[in-house]
């Protein structure tokens, strides 16, 4: 009984002093990467550089940081119109 209490306390102490977990950089506003394949194809749907490298392995090509791709949409309603700026990658 006393041994399990000591083990439980030790486990909690290890968890409390463990490494701090930071939020991922792959959020919707993080940098994105484009794979430009040999032969002219392009895919800008990668959130990490390693994902991009894995996609072009074997096929050939290169990975670049995605250029800003936005689209301005005019929305018309009965109360008037407004402009909406959309991210065209998603």
Residue, then its C-alpha position, 0 to 999 in steps of 0.5 A: x500500500x505504501x509502495x503504491x502511494x510512493x510510486x504514484x507520487x513519484x509518477x506525478x512528480x515526473x509528469x510535473x517536471x517533464x518537458x513543456x509541450x508547445x503548440x504545434x507550428x502547423x496551425x492555419x496561419x503557419x507557413x506552408x510549403x509547395x512541392x514543385x515536381x519535376x515535369x511541372x506539377x505543383x502542390x501547396x498543401x503541406x504544413x511542414x517542410x518534412x511533409x513536402x520532402x516526403x512527397x517529392x522523394x522518388x519523384x524529384x523536384x523541390x520544396x519552397x515556401x508557399x507564396x501568399x495566395x489570397x482571393x478577394x470576394x465581393x458578397x452582395x446582400x440586401x443591406x449592401x455589399x462587403x469584401x471578404x479576403x479568403x485564403x485560396x490555399x484551403 
